[in-house]
Amino acid sequence: MRSSHNSIALISAAGSGKTTHIVDQALSYTGGRILITTYTNPNLEQVRGLLIDRAGYVPEKITVQTWFTFLLRHGVRPYQNQMGDWPRARSIYYGKKSAKFHKKNNYFTGMNDIYDFKVAEFVDECNKKSDGLIGKRLEKIYSKIFVDELQDLAGYDLSVLEMLFRSTISVEVLGDPRQATYSTNNAMKNKQWRGSRIYGWLKEQRRLGLVSIDEHCNSHRCNQELCDFADRLFPELPKTTSSNAVRTGHDGVFSVNRVDIAEYMRAYRPSLLQYNKTAVTSGFPAINIGLTKGKTYDRVLIFPTKSMLGYLASGDPEEKVDKPALYVAITRAKYSAAFVVDDASISSSIPHWNSEGDSKAAQDL
């Protein structure tokens, strides 16, 4: 394959309008066929829904599919005979086996389903053994490819991306390294670039002349207080500026005593977020943080984990905490993010809310 080196990586802060950018660029593209691929189904539906909102339908020239579907249809099936005498791959097996303890050449289950954590490895090996036939075939089908949720790709996925960068296809990869709450696999391949460290991999690709990097660091969603607080989790990444200048009288990050939850909810009607279903929410229904990616709320009330409380107390970005999940939780909000605490002193670094000292209940928001 001949590389045109016209690929771009767009690093987008939370609330910067990444999905809107993809859809608007796809609809205005005047070249050939377009592929939009992304890891999670919720994000896939967001893209498809916005296409329909903008155009009334999904145009015939635009294909929207998950990353795994893309790998299966365009990477595994067309040339899988190059890898051995296997029956046609039926589907993908989403099991619990670990890539760390799996034989290298054992890609399929007994039912001819390919293991999810082996798909990208199979595609990479197949492309090499076939002298680049997978990439050459893609060049004949698509002129433009958008790869969203870059931060969730891992292992041999990055080898597949490099194959695309080296093709003549115009490739745009998009994501936010701070929101790496999922991972396509746990392979040892490229482990040094997993999660938020994928930004380093992009810099290496840029050094090789395969991609340019553009940064969208403006958040249309979060106010500046929320941006600043969230950015402190990842001091090595570009800082975010806010274009949300609305002031409500209750703006930024707060702590709230557990006994005051009901009163706080009456005052501000926040959306409740939890790390997972094991969280102690005092009987209040909450949404798992991972399910809120891409969503916007006026305010959030977060039931933090023990490690999150540790971070709130220390403010140390080296604290052992799920930083992507905490970042996602904070940056869902437009105006305020509050943390439920049992002891106000544990979060002395942030203002503590109580009804007597509250200046305004933003009931009109």
C-alpha positions as CSV (number, residue, x, y, z in Angstrom):
1,M,0.0,0.0,0.0
2,R,1.1,3.6,-0.7
3,S,0.5,6.0,2.2
4,S,-0.7,9.5,1.4
5,H,0.0,10.5,5.0
6,N,-3.2,12.4,5.2
7,S,-4.4,10.9,8.4
8,I,-5.3,13.0,11.4
9,A,-5.8,12.3,15.1
10,L,-8.3,14.6,16.8
11,I,-7.9,14.7,20.6
12,S,-11.2,16.0,22.0
13,A,-11.9,17.1,25.5
14,A,-15.2,16.1,27.1
15,G,-18.0,18.2,25.8
16,S,-16.1,19.5,22.8
17,G,-18.6,18.2,20.3
18,K,-16.7,15.3,18.9
19,T,-19.8,13.3,17.6
20,T,-21.2,16.5,16.0
21,H,-17.8,17.0,14.3
22,I,-17.8,13.4,12.9
23,V,-21.3,13.7,11.6
24,D,-20.9,17.1,10.0
25,Q,-17.6,16.1,8.4
26,A,-19.2,12.9,7.0
27,L,-22.2,14.7,5.6
28,S,-20.1,17.4,3.9
29,Y,-17.6,14.9,2.4
30,T,-17.7,15.0,-1.4
31,G,-15.4,12.0,-2.0
32,G,-16.3,8.3,-2.1
33,R,-17.8,6.0,0.5
34,I,-17.3,6.7,4.2
35,L,-17.0,4.4,7.2
36,I,-17.6,5.5,10.7
37,T,-16.6,2.9,13.3
38,T,-16.6,3.1,17.1
39,Y,-16.1,0.6,19.9
40,T,-19.3,0.8,22.0
41,N,-22.9,0.3,20.9
42,P,-24.2,3.4,22.8
43,N,-21.8,5.6,20.9
44,L,-22.7,3.9,17.6
45,E,-26.4,4.8,18.3
46,Q,-25.4,8.3,19.1
47,V,-23.6,8.7,15.8
48,R,-26.5,7.1,13.8
49,G,-29.1,9.2,15.7
50,L,-27.3,12.4,14.9
51,L,-26.9,11.5,11.3
52,I,-30.7,11.0,11.1
53,D,-31.3,14.3,13.0
54,R,-29.1,16.1,10.5
55,A,-30.0,14.4,7.2
56,G,-33.3,12.7,8.0
57,Y,-31.7,9.3,7.3
58,V,-28.3,7.6,7.1
59,P,-27.0,8.3,3.6
60,E,-26.2,5.3,1.5
61,K,-22.6,6.3,1.1
62,I,-22.0,6.3,4.9
63,T,-21.6,3.0,6.8
64,V,-21.8,3.0,10.6
65,Q,-20.6,-0.1,12.4
66,T,-18.8,-1.1,15.6
67,W,-15.0,-1.7,15.6
68,F,-15.5,-5.4,16.1
69,T,-17.9,-5.7,13.2
70,F,-15.5,-3.8,11.0
71,L,-12.7,-6.2,11.9
72,L,-14.8,-9.3,11.3
73,R,-16.3,-8.1,7.9
74,H,-13.2,-6.5,6.4
75,G,-10.3,-8.1,8.3
76,V,-11.2,-11.7,9.1
77,R,-13.6,-13.1,6.6
78,P,-12.2,-11.8,3.2
79,Y,-8.8,-13.5,3.4
80,Q,-8.9,-15.8,6.4
81,N,-7.8,-18.7,4.2
82,Q,-4.4,-17.0,4.2
83,M,-4.1,-18.0,7.9
84,G,-5.0,-21.7,7.5
85,D,-7.7,-24.1,6.6
86,W,-10.5,-22.9,8.9
87,P,-14.2,-22.8,8.2
88,R,-15.6,-19.3,7.6
89,A,-15.7,-17.3,10.8
90,R,-19.2,-17.3,12.0
91,S,-19.2,-14.5,14.6
92,I,-17.2,-13.1,17.5
93,Y,-17.1,-14.9,20.8
94,Y,-17.2,-12.4,23.7
95,G,-16.0,-14.7,26.5
96,K,-13.9,-14.4,29.6
97,K,-10.7,-16.0,28.6
98,S,-7.6,-13.9,28.9
99,A,-5.3,-13.0,26.1
100,K,-2.4,-13.3,28.5
101,F,-2.9,-17.1,28.9
102,H,-4.1,-18.0,25.4
103,K,-2.1,-19.8,22.7
104,K,-0.9,-17.5,20.0
105,N,-2.4,-19.4,17.0
106,N,-5.6,-20.5,18.6
107,Y,-8.1,-17.9,17.3
108,F,-11.4,-19.8,17.1
109,T,-13.8,-21.6,19.4
110,G,-15.1,-25.0,18.5
111,M,-18.1,-23.3,17.0
112,N,-16.0,-21.3,14.5
113,D,-16.4,-18.0,16.4
114,I,-13.3,-15.9,16.7
115,Y,-12.3,-14.8,20.2
116,D,-12.9,-11.1,20.8
117,F,-9.4,-10.5,22.2
118,K,-7.9,-12.3,19.2
119,V,-9.7,-10.5,16.3
120,A,-7.3,-7.6,15.8
121,E,-4.3,-10.0,16.1
122,F,-5.8,-12.2,13.4
123,V,-6.4,-9.3,11.1
124,D,-2.8,-8.0,11.6
125,E,-1.3,-11.4,10.9
126,C,-3.6,-12.1,8.0
127,N,-2.7,-8.7,6.4
128,K,1.0,-9.5,6.7
129,K,0.7,-13.0,5.3
130,S,-1.5,-11.9,2.4
131,D,1.0,-9.1,1.4
132,G,-1.4,-6.4,2.5
133,L,-4.6,-7.6,0.8
134,I,-6.8,-6.4,3.6
135,G,-5.6,-2.9,3.4
136,K,-5.7,-2.9,-0.4
137,R,-9.3,-4.1,-0.4
138,L,-10.3,-1.4,2.0
139,E,-8.7,1.2,-0.3
140,K,-11.1,0.1,-3.0
141,I,-14.1,0.4,-0.8
142,Y,-13.7,3.5,1.4
143,S,-12.2,6.9,0.7
144,K,-12.7,8.2,4.2
145,I,-12.7,6.3,7.6
146,F,-13.5,7.8,11.0
147,V,-12.4,5.8,14.0
148,D,-14.1,7.0,17.2
149,E,-13.4,6.2,20.8
150,L,-9.7,5.8,20.0
151,Q,-8.8,5.7,23.7
152,D,-10.6,2.3,24.1
153,L,-8.5,0.5,21.5
154,A,-5.6,-1.6,22.6
155,G,-3.2,-4.4,21.7
156,Y,-3.2,-5.3,18.0
157,D,-5.9,-2.7,17.4
158,L,-3.1,-0.2,17.2
159,S,-1.4,-2.3,14.5
160,V,-4.6,-2.3,12.5
161,L,-4.8,1.5,12.9
162,E,-1.2,1.8,11.7
163,M,-2.2,-0.3,8.6
164,L,-4.9,2.3,7.9
165,F,-2.5,5.2,8.4
166,R,-0.2,3.6,5.8
167,S,-3.0,3.3,3.3
168,T,-4.2,5.8,0.8
169,I,-7.5,6.2,2.7
170,S,-8.1,9.5,4.5
171,V,-8.3,8.4,8.1
172,E,-9.5,10.4,11.1
173,V,-9.2,8.9,14.6
174,L,-10.9,10.7,17.4
175,G,-11.0,10.3,21.2
176,D,-10.1,11.6,24.6
177,P,-7.3,9.7,26.4
178,R,-8.8,10.8,29.7
179,Q,-12.0,8.8,29.0
180,A,-10.4,5.4,28.6
181,T,-13.0,3.6,30.7
182,Y,-13.1,0.5,28.5
183,S,-10.6,-1.6,26.6
184,T,-11.2,-3.9,23.6
185,N,-8.7,-6.5,25.0
186,N,-6.0,-7.1,27.5
187,A,-3.3,-8.3,25.1
188,M,0.3,-7.7,26.0
189,K,1.0,-6.2,22.6
190,N,1.4,-2.4,22.8
191,K,0.7,-2.6,26.6
192,Q,2.8,0.6,27.1
193,W,0.2,2.6,25.1
194,R,-2.9,1.3,27.0
195,G,-5.6,3.7,28.2
196,S,-4.6,7.4,28.5
197,R,-1.1,6.5,27.4
198,I,-2.4,6.1,23.8
199,Y,-1.5,9.8,23.4
200,G,2.1,8.7,23.5
201,W,1.5,6.2,20.7
202,L,-0.1,9.0,18.6
203,K,3.1,11.1,19.0
204,E,5.2,8.1,17.9
205,Q,3.0,7.8,14.8
206,R,3.4,11.5,14.2
207,R,7.2,11.1,14.5
208,L,7.0,8.4,11.8
209,G,5.1,10.8,9.5
210,L,1.9,8.8,9.5
211,V,-0.5,11.1,11.2
212,S,-0.9,14.7,12.4
213,I,-2.4,15.6,15.8
214,D,-5.0,18.2,16.3
215,E,-6.4,19.1,19.8
216,H,-9.9,20.3,20.5
217,C,-9.5,21.6,24.0
218,N,-12.7,23.7,24.3
219,S,-15.6,22.3,26.2
220,H,-19.1,23.6,25.3
221,R,-20.5,21.6,28.2
222,C,-18.6,22.1,31.4
223,N,-17.9,25.4,33.1
224,Q,-14.3,26.3,33.8
225,E,-14.3,25.1,37.4
226,L,-15.3,21.7,36.3
227,C,-12.7,21.7,33.5
228,D,-9.9,22.7,35.8
229,F,-10.8,20.1,38.4
230,A,-11.1,17.3,35.9
231,D,-7.8,18.3,34.1
232,R,-5.9,17.9,37.3
233,L,-6.3,14.2,37.0
234,F,-4.2,14.2,33.9
235,P,-1.6,17.0,34.2
236,E,0.4,15.7,31.3
237,L,-2.4,16.3,28.8
238,P,-3.5,19.6,27.2
239,K,-5.6,21.9,29.4
240,T,-9.3,22.5,28.7
241,T,-11.0,25.8,28.3
242,S,-14.7,26.3,28.7
243,S,-17.1,28.2,26.5
244,N,-19.9,27.7,29.1
245,A,-20.1,31.1,30.9
246,V,-23.5,30.6,32.5
247,R,-23.4,31.3,36.2
248,T,-26.1,29.8,38.5
249,G,-24.9,30.6,42.0
250,H,-23.9,26.9,42.5
251,D,-21.1,26.3,40.2
252,G,-18.1,24.0,40.3
253,V,-17.2,21.0,42.6
254,F,-18.7,20.4,46.0
255,S,-19.0,17.7,48.7
256,V,-22.3,16.9,50.3
257,N,-22.9,15.0,53.5
258,R,-24.8,11.7,53.1
259,V,-27.5,12.8,55.5
260,D,-28.1,15.9,53.3
261,I,-28.7,14.0,50.0
262,A,-32.4,14.4,49.9
263,E,-32.2,18.1,50.7
264,Y,-29.5,18.6,48.0
265,M,-31.6,16.8,45.5
266,R,-34.6,19.0,46.2
267,A,-32.5,22.1,45.7
268,Y,-30.7,21.1,42.5
269,R,-32.2,18.0,41.0
270,P,-28.8,16.4,40.0
271,S,-28.4,13.2,38.1
272,L,-27.0,10.5,40.4
273,L,-23.9,8.6,39.3
274,Q,-22.2,5.5,40.8
275,Y,-19.1,3.6,40.0
276,N,-21.0,0.3,39.8
277,K,-23.9,-1.5,41.4
278,T,-22.0,-2.2,44.6
279,A,-22.0,1.5,45.5
280,V,-23.9,2.5,48.7
281,T,-26.4,5.0,47.4
282,S,-28.6,5.2,50.5
283,G,-31.6,3.9,48.5
284,F,-31.4,6.5,45.8
285,P,-31.3,5.1,42.2
286,A,-28.1,6.0,40.4
287,I,-26.5,5.4,36.9
288,N,-23.2,3.6,36.4
289,I,-20.6,6.1,35.3
290,G,-19.5,4.0,32.4
291,L,-23.0,4.2,30.9
292,T,-23.0,8.0,30.8
293,K,-20.2,8.6,28.3
294,G,-21.3,11.1,25.7
295,K,-24.2,12.3,27.9
296,T,-24.8,15.8,29.3
297,Y,-26.5,16.7,32.6
298,D,-27.0,20.1,34.3
299,R,-25.6,18.7,37.6
300,V,-24.3,15.4,38.9
301,L,-24.2,13.9,42.4
302,I,-21.5,11.2,42.6
303,F,-21.3,8.3,45.0
304,P,-17.5,8.0,45.1
305,T,-15.4,4.9,45.7
306,K,-13.0,4.7,48.6
307,S,-10.1,5.5,46.2
308,M,-12.0,8.5,44.8
309,L,-12.4,9.8,48.3
310,G,-8.6,9.3,48.7
311,Y,-8.0,11.4,45.7
312,L,-10.4,14.1,46.9
313,A,-8.5,14.2,50.2
314,S,-5.0,14.3,48.6
315,G,-5.5,15.9,45.2
316,D,-2.5,13.9,44.1
317,P,-2.8,12.7,40.5
318,E,-0.5,9.7,41.4
319,E,-3.2,8.5,43.8
320,K,-4.3,4.9,42.8
321,V,-7.8,5.7,41.5
322,D,-9.7,5.0,38.4
323,K,-9.0,8.4,36.9
324,P,-10.9,7.9,33.6
325,A,-14.1,7.0,35.5
326,L,-13.7,10.0,37.8
327,Y,-13.0,12.2,34.8
328,V,-16.1,11.0,33.0
329,A,-18.3,11.5,36.1
330,I,-17.2,15.1,36.6
331,T,-17.4,16.1,33.0
332,R,-21.0,15.0,32.4
333,A,-22.1,18.1,34.2
334,K,-22.6,21.7,32.9
335,Y,-22.7,23.5,36.2
336,S,-21.8,21.4,39.2
337,A,-20.5,18.1,40.3
338,A,-20.9,17.1,44.0
339,F,-19.5,14.1,45.9
340,V,-21.3,12.3,48.7
341,V,-19.2,12.0,51.8
342,D,-19.7,10.7,55.3
343,D,-17.2,13.1,56.8
344,A,-16.9,16.7,55.4
345,S,-13.3,16.9,56.5
346,I,-12.2,14.2,54.0
347,S,-12.8,16.6,51.1
348,S,-11.3,19.8,52.7
349,S,-9.9,20.7,49.3
350,I,-13.3,21.4,47.8
351,P,-16.3,23.5,49.1
352,H,-18.7,21.7,51.3
353,W,-22.4,22.3,50.7
354,N,-25.0,22.7,53.4
355,S,-28.5,24.3,53.1
356,E,-27.8,27.1,55.6
357,G,-24.8,28.4,53.7
358,D,-26.2,27.8,50.2
359,S,-26.6,31.0,48.2
360,K,-29.1,29.9,45.5
361,A,-31.1,26.9,44.6
362,A,-31.2,26.8,40.8
363,Q,-34.7,25.5,40.4
364,D,-35.1,27.1,37.0
365,L,-32.3,25.1,35.4
